[in-house]
């Protein structure tokens, strides 16, 4: 995702953001009264490190390490496996279940 540095309001450590586990989105208050948002999947995939406010043009750069992000749940792994045509072996399913 291309962004312009002129709209970067601040750089925020991920520890200072609020994580919504149900929606799998990180939030941070925006000066306009709304919240910056960035999805966990986008951070995991390295697609973006930019949190966007849906109400104004401001953005934040999220400072984080992929290894510190929440691990995917068993259900997320199953959904991804079904969504991309990948078939998991019984051994893969069992090992994922053991981690959960």
ZITA-V873150 format. One record per residue. RES is the residue in three letters. OMEGA is omega in degrees with one decimal (none if undefined). NEAR is the number of other ideal C-beta (glycine too) atoms within 12 Angstrom. Layout:
res omega near
RES OMEGA NEAR
RES OMEGA NEAR
This chain:
res omega near
UNK 179.9 17
UNK 176.6 9
UNK 176.6 21
UNK 180.0 12
UNK -180.0 13
UNK 178.9 9
UNK 179.0 20
UNK -178.3 22
UNK -176.5 25
UNK 170.9 23
UNK -172.6 20
UNK 173.9 28
UNK -177.4 18
UNK 178.7 29
UNK -180.0 15
UNK -179.7 19
UNK 176.1 30
UNK -179.7 19
UNK 174.9 24
UNK -175.6 17
UNK -178.8 16
UNK -179.9 8
UNK -178.0 15
UNK 179.9 24
UNK 171.3 25
UNK -179.7 37
UNK 172.8 28
UNK -177.5 33
UNK 176.6 22
UNK 178.3 25
UNK -178.9 16
UNK -179.7 14
UNK 176.9 12
UNK -179.9 18
UNK 169.7 26
UNK 179.7 39
UNK 171.3 31
UNK -175.7 39
UNK 177.8 25
UNK -179.8 32
UNK 178.8 22
UNK 177.9 23
UNK 180.0 31
UNK -176.4 26
UNK -178.1 16
UNK -179.4 15
UNK -179.9 17
UNK 170.9 25
UNK -176.2 31
UNK 172.0 33
UNK -174.6 41
UNK 173.0 31
UNK -179.0 26
UNK -175.9 18
UNK -179.6 15
UNK -175.2 17
UNK -177.9 18
UNK 177.6 29
UNK 173.3 30
UNK 173.2 35
UNK -178.4 28
UNK 178.4 39
UNK -175.8 22
UNK 172.9 29
UNK -178.2 14
UNK -177.7 19
UNK -179.2 10
UNK 179.9 16
UNK 176.2 26
UNK 178.5 20
UNK 177.0 17
UNK 176.1 22
UNK 177.7 18
UNK -178.7 20
UNK 178.2 14
UNK 179.6 21
UNK 178.6 23
UNK -179.4 20
UNK 178.3 16
UNK -179.4 19
UNK 178.9 19
UNK -175.7 14
UNK -176.4 11
UNK 177.1 11
UNK 179.3 8
UNK 176.8 13
UNK 179.8 11
UNK 176.0 20
UNK 176.9 11
UNK 179.7 10
UNK 177.9 10
UNK 179.9 17
UNK -179.8 18
UNK -179.6 13
UNK 176.1 14
UNK 179.6 22
UNK -179.8 16
UNK -179.5 10
UNK -175.2 14
UNK none 15
